[in-house]
């Protein structure tokens, strides 16, 4: 799958999951993806949204929703950092 195919796939998945989010949750995901875009400039917007939505799904049913945004952002950063380490290891850096 090349980058264009992956981005299309990610966008479709984002739209499908987005249908299950309310406006506040969607704004939260968009905001986190925006902040992460500053710290991970080499990661495309669609990929950032996919990672954040994936992290969000892990905390969606949490009893205490007040902490969900910070937990989602931390989880997304962990996913991105692990992915970056794996890429560097694959390329011998």
Buried (B, 14 or more C-beta within 10 A) or exposed (E): EEEEEBBEEBBEBBEEBBEEBEEEBBEBBBEBBEBBBEEBEEBBBBBBBBBBBBBBEEBEEEEEEEEBBEBBBEBBBEBBEEBBEEEEEEEEE
